């Protein structure tokens, strides 16, 4: 049997094992994708039993949940648990990521919860908060806060985990530490698997707002280019234009407002690569404002004057990192089948910063916005 624990597009993210840090993972979508080919001599056997015997640390219950969600396909078509595998069948499976380590320390950290029911909740994460514990970030994370929230919820039979304990945070995707905005968290295995499949199928609606350096020429456009880790600087990513390295990534953008030396844009993701918007915008010459990882925390456009330098530094001080906010999130609810769409306001510091730029171009800017000394 040929067996792979990740396909050519999506990375496996074992979220119950501390990593080197969230921003060093190569994918923002937290699920597992498996692909295998059945041996020539395989006898007929139910697919749930077959997969349970072949996949380490994957219970039959988890596999059956994946089957029920339509996340197990044979030769490209979804099957039922009683399907009997045949020699040379091509099987693909999308499963929720492993549960968060149950020994995680819950912390009473305030959360801005946009929506919550028995299956999931939507959190509006503040900029500066790490999503998941890792080396150097074992406390103060979103998962620590969610663990506290979950342990203080009334436990219903619909929200219990398979072992009968209260639900544990079920991450399906993430955003970077200094990116603010909306995240969906599942409360049970069924919801995790159902949501994971939507992220894998790229049917989730995600819109981001970002301020970038420079006057973006086109009113709208699409950026395509494989994203992979930089060979020389392992903490950043880059676009590989020849397609020989990295993983495919597609970002659509639309200009919302021009402020002379910076531009406010809306970005829509088709894929969920780490730092995708930050890397793609830098690739087309418009680094995200105040992004210290990609040199956006330097003045890249504008006049070389002390007044302008002070103005930009004041803007930098209003936000803790890159000017990027996950504003909109939409998906199909795992229980009701209804499409849900959530929207969030920009953080206060982000809004104040935009007001400052508006005032700057209205009352201060005299030069041609396309001409700067930087």
N, C-alpha and C positions, 0 to 999 in steps of 0.2 A: 504493500500500500504506500503510495506517495502521500506525504503529509507535510503541511506547512502551517505554522501558527500565525502567519500574517500574509496578506496578499500583496500584490505589487503596489497598491495605492494606500493602504491603511496600516498604521503601526499598532502593534499590541502594546497596551499600557497596563502593567500589573499594579493597580493602585493600592494593593494591600502591602506592597513592599516599598519602603522609603527609597526614593530615587536621588539623583544628584541635585534635584531642584526642578520645579515645574517648568521653568523657562528653558530647560535643557532637553525636554521631551520633544519628539519630532512630530507630534500630532496633537491637535486640540480636541479631538473627538475620542471619547474614552469607551471603547468597546473592543471586543475581540472578533477577528474574522479568520475562519479556518477554511481550508480547501483541501480535499483529498480525493484520491481515485481508488475505487474498490479493486481488490486483487482479482485476477482472472479466475482463481479457484474458489472464490467465496460462495458459500451456500446461501440459500434464501433465508433471510432473518429480518425481523422488524427493525426499522431504522433506529428507533430509540434505544433498543438493546445493542445494536451494532455500534452506535456512537458511544454509548456508555462504556463498552468494553475497549474501545480504541482511544478514547480521550482521557488523559490523566487528570485527576482532580475535578472532573466534571460530573456532577450527580445526574442520575436519570431524570430527577425532577427538573433541573435546570434545562436539560436537553428537551424535555417534553414541553416546557414553557416556550422555548425557542421555536419548536415545531408549531405550536398553537398560534404563535404570533406571525407565522408565515416566514420565519427567518431561516428555515432549513430548506434548501432547494436541491433537487436531483436533476441533473442535466438541464438546469436553468429554470425548473418549474417547482413551486412550493408543493410539499407533500404532507400527508398526515402521519401520525405516530405509527400506524399499522402498515405503512408502506414497507414492502420487503425489498431490501437492497439486492441488486443483481451485479454480476461481474462487470467491471469496468465502468460502473456508474460514477459520474462526476458529482461530488457532494460539496456544497458550500454552506457554511453556518455563520450567522451573525449572532453573537451573544453579548449580554451585558458584561461589563468588566467585573472582575472579582470584587466581593464586598470589601468595604473599608475595614481595616484591622479593628477587631472588636475591643482591643486593649487601648485604643486611642483615648486620650484624656479629654473628656468634655469640658468646655470652658464657657462661662456665662458671658458671651460677647453679643451685644445688641445686633440684631439683623433687621434689615428692611425687607419684609416679606410682602411681595406684590399680590400673591395668590397662594392658596393652600387648600387641598382637599385630601381624601384618604389615600390617594395614589401618588401625589406629587406636590411640589411647591415651587414657586418662582421667587428667586431672591434677586434684589437689586444690589449687587456687590459694590462696595466702596473702593475707590482707587487706593492702592497701598496695601490691600489685604491679599495674601497668598491664598490660593484656592485649596491646595492639598499639602499636607506635611511632607517634608523632605529634609535632606541634610541642610542644617542651618535654619530650618523653619518647622520645628516640631510643635510649636505652640502659636496661638494667635491666628490660626488659619480659618478659612471658611468652614472646613470640615470639622474642626474642633468646636466651632460655634453651632454647627448643625447637630452634632452629637449631643450637645447640651439641650438643644431645642427638642430633639426627638425623644430623649429620655424623660422629658417632662410632659409629653403628650399622652392623652388617654389612649391606651392600646386596644385596638379593635381586631377582630379576627381577620379583617381584610388588610390590615397594615402590619401584622406580625410577619417576621421572617420565618423561613421553613423550620427553624429550630424553636419557634415559639417565643423568641425574644422580641423586644420593641424594634422597630425598623432602624436600619443604619443608613447613613447618607449614601445614596446611589448616584454617583456622578456619571453623566453621560457625555458631557463636554466641559470645557473650562475656558477661562480667559486669563490673560497675563496679570501679574501682580498689580501693575499700575494702570491697567485698563479697568474702567468702571462699567457697570451695566448688568444686564439680565442673564441669569442662569437658571436652567431647569434641573431639579433634583428629584429623583424617583424615590418612593418609599417602600417599594416591594419589587420582587423579582420580575413579575409580569410587566409592571410599568417600565422597569429598566430595559427589558428586552424589546418591548414595543417601541420605546423611544430610540433605543440604539439602532434599530432597523431604519427608522426615519432619517437619522443622521447618516447612516451608511448609504441609503438610497438618495441622499441629498435633496430631500423634500421639505426640510425645515427652513422656515423663513428667518433670515438673520440680516439685520441692517445695523450698520455702525455709523457713527458720526466722528469725523476726525478733522483736525486742523493741520495743514501741511505747509511746509515752506515753499515759497514761490507762487507765481501766478499761473495756475494750471491752464494751459492753452485751450484744450477742448472742453466743451460744456459737459461732455460725458464720454465714456470709453470703457474698454475692457482690457484688463492686463492678464496675459497668459504667460506662464513661465514656470518651469520646475523649480521648486524650492528645496534646498538641502543645506546641511551644516557647512559652514565655511571651513575649508581645509586648514587655514592658518589661524583663524580665531574661532575656537570651538564653541564659544558662547553666543555667536551670532549666526544668522543664516543668510543665504544669498540666492539669487536667481541664476540657474544654469541654463543659458539660452540654447545650448546645443541639445538639451534633452537627455544627455547621457548620464546625468546624476540627478539626485533629488527626486521629488514626487510632484506630479502634475498639480497645478494650482490655478484657479481662475477667480479674479476679482473684478466686479463691475463697479464703476464709480460715476458719480454725478456731482457737478459743482452746485453748491447751495448759495455761496456768498464769496465774493472776492474782496480781500482787504489789502490790496496793493502788493505787499510782500509775502502775504500768506493767503491760503485759500481754504474755505470750509467746504468739506466734501461729505457726501453720503456714500458708503461702500456696502455692496451686497456680495456675500460670499457664496460661491458654489462649492468650495472645498474648505477644509478646516485645518490647514497647516499652521504650525507654530509660527507666530510673528507674521502671518501671511500679509495683512494689510501694511504693516510696517516695512516689510521687505519689498513688496510689490511697489509701494509708493516711492520708496527710495530708488528702486530700479528705474523708474521713469523720471527721476530727477526731482522728486518732491517728498523729501524726508518728513516724517511726522514731527510736528512741533514739540520740542522739549523731550525728545526720545534719546535718552543718554546712551542707550545700547547702539544706536545707529547715527550718532553725532548730531541729532536734532536739538540737543541742548546747547548748541553754539549758534551764533547769529549767522545765518546762511544767505539772507537777502536783506537789502536795505542800505540806507546811507551810513557812512562811517562817521557818525557823530556821537558825542557823549550823551546828548539828550535821547537819541534813539536807542543807544545801548542801555541806558537806565530804564527806558520804557519796556524794552524786551525782557530785561532781567526781572522787572516787576511782574510781567506776565508769566514768566517761568515760575515765580514764587507762588502763584495762585493755584498751581496744580502740582501734585507730587511726582509726576512722571509724564509719559507721552500723552498727548491730547487725543485720546481715543476712548469712545464710549459705545458699548453695546446697547443700542437704543431700542431695537425691536426684536421680538422673538415670537415665532408662530409655529404650531405643530398640531397634529391630530391627537386628541386626548385618548389615552390607552383604554379607558373603560367606556366612555360615552360615544366615541367615534366622531365627536364634534371638533371642528377646527377652532383652536384658541389662538388669539393674537394679543400680545402684550406690548405696551409701549412705556417708556420711561423718560423722565425729564433729565436734562443734562445736570451734572453736579453743579453746585453753587459756584465753586471756583472756576469751572469751565465757562459758565454763563457770564460771570464777571469779566473774565479774560476776553470773551468775544465783544462785550460792551466796550472794553478799553480799545480794542482794535477798531470798532465802529467809530468811536470818538476820534481815534487817531486819523483815520482816512478822511473823516468829515472836516476836521478842524486843523490838522497838522500837516498831512501829506501834501506836498506841493510838486514833487518830482513825478515823472512818468513812472507808474508802478512796475513797468517792465524793465526799468533801468535802476540798478542798485550798485553800490560800491563793494558789495561782498560777493 
